[in-house]
Amino acid sequence: MNANNVPVKKFNYSKFLIEGKKVEDKFSEYFKNVEPASSEQDMKEHWDIKVFANIDVKGIKRIDRNSDFDENFHWLEVKNVLGHNGWVYAENVDYFAFETFDYFILVEKEKLQELIKEKVKKEYVKTPREALYKLYRRKDRKDLISLVKTIDLIYICDKIIKK
């Protein structure tokens, strides 16, 4: 009761903390290798989680040597120039950040690999212009690359970051 004999509802601080922790946990599910803040860091430094992710950043490319940079398509490296797994299958990468003129499209590695399984045909083509969802090998190299539409990367992305 307060001074006017009116019952005062006691604030349930622990319930408030539990609800906040649920939100932090839900947000943390979007990342790998998350380190939660200590109680002291949370109160004094005002942060909840630290995210550890390895991100491979991919700039805007040309479809072929004679074309302009084109943000509507991105190359994916399935096999590298030595014939080994390409960067799409890199062990120590968690996400890829694909550049467009105004944004970065953040895609989780496993989602990108699923996109390849679903859309890229095991059909080999002779020119880069034919490589949309098909496999292209550059002259005198052992690489295998495929061109994908940026809109498909947007569809599977985890986040779009404005530059």
N, C-alpha and C positions, 0 to 999 in steps of 0.2 A: 504494500500500500504506500501511496505517496502522502504528502502532507495534507491533502484534501480527502484522505480516506478512500481514494479511488484505486482499485486493484491495477497494478502495473504488470504487464506481460513481460516476463524475463526473456531477453534476447538469447536465442540458442546459437551461440558462436560456433560450437563444434559442428552443427548442422550446416552452417554457412561455409565452413572450411571444407567439409565433405563434398558439398555441391561444387565448389570451386575446383577441387581436386578431380572430380569427374570430368569437368570441361577440359582441364589440362590433359588428362589421360586420353580423352577422345581426340584432341588436337594432335597429341604425340603419335597416334596411330598412323599419321600421314608420313612419318619419317622413320628412318633406321637410326640406331645408335643414339638414343636420346638420353641425356643426363639431366635428371631433375635437380632443381636448385635445393640447397639446404634451407632449413627454416630461416636461418640468419640471412642468407643471400636473398631469399624471397622478401623478407621484411626490410632489409637495409639497402639492397641493390635493386630491388623491384623487378626481378625476372623470375620466371617459373621453370623454363626448360632451356637446355642448350642442345642444339641439333648438330650431330656429326653426320655428314653425308658427303660422299665423293661425287662431284659433278663434273662431267666432261662437256665443255661448252663447244657448240658447233656453229660456226659462222654461216652467213648467207653465202651460197655458192652459185656458180653458173651451171647450166645444164651441159653445155659444151664450151670449148675454148673460144668460140666465136660469138657467144651470146652474152647478154648483160646479166648482172646478178639478179636472181629471181627468188623472191621470198615465198613463192607459192609451191616450191618443191624443195625437198632435201634429199641428199644422198645418204644412204646407209651402207656401211662397210660390213659385209657378211664375212668375207675372207680378206686378210691383208695382203700386201704385195709379196709376201713369202709363202702365201697359201695357208697360213694359220688362221685361227679365229680372228675375225675383225673386231673393231672397237665396240660393236653392238654386244659382243659376248665377253667383254673385259671383266675379269674377276673382281677387281677393286673399284668398280664404278657402281654407284647407286642410282644416279639420275643423269639424264642428258638435258642440256639446255640448248634448244634450237633457236637461233636468232632469226628475227624478222626485222623489218625496218624500224618498227616501233616497240617490239616486245621480245621477251624470251619465253619460250614455251618449255616448261619443265615436265619431262616425261620419265617415269620410273623405268629402269632397265627391263624388268620382267614384262611390263606392258608393251614395250617396244619389240621385244622378242616375240610376243604373242601376235602383234601386228604383222610381223614378217611371216609367221606360220600361217596366218589367215589369208594374207593378201598377195604375198610375193610368190609368183609361179616359178617352178624350176624349169623355166624356159630361157634359153640363152639368146641374147641379141647381139648384133654387130656394131650398133651405134648408140651413143648416149641418149639420143632423142627417142629411141625405142625402149628404153630401160624402165619405163613406168611400170612398177610391180613385176618386173622381169629382171633377170640377171645379166650384167654386163661385165666383161673382163677387158681391161685396157691392154693395148698392144705390148707384148713382151713382159707382161706381169702375171702374177698368179692370183691377183685380187679378184673378188667378186663383189660388185656393188649394185645397189638397186635404188631407183628413184621413187620417192613416195610423195604424196600430196601433203602439204602443210596442214590442210584441213583435217586429215586423218590424225596427225599428231595432236592437233587441238582437241579432237574428240577423245583421245586417250590420256590427255595431260592431267597432271596433278595441280598445276598452277600456271597462270600466265602473269608474267612480271612486266609492267610497263617500264620502259627505259627512262 
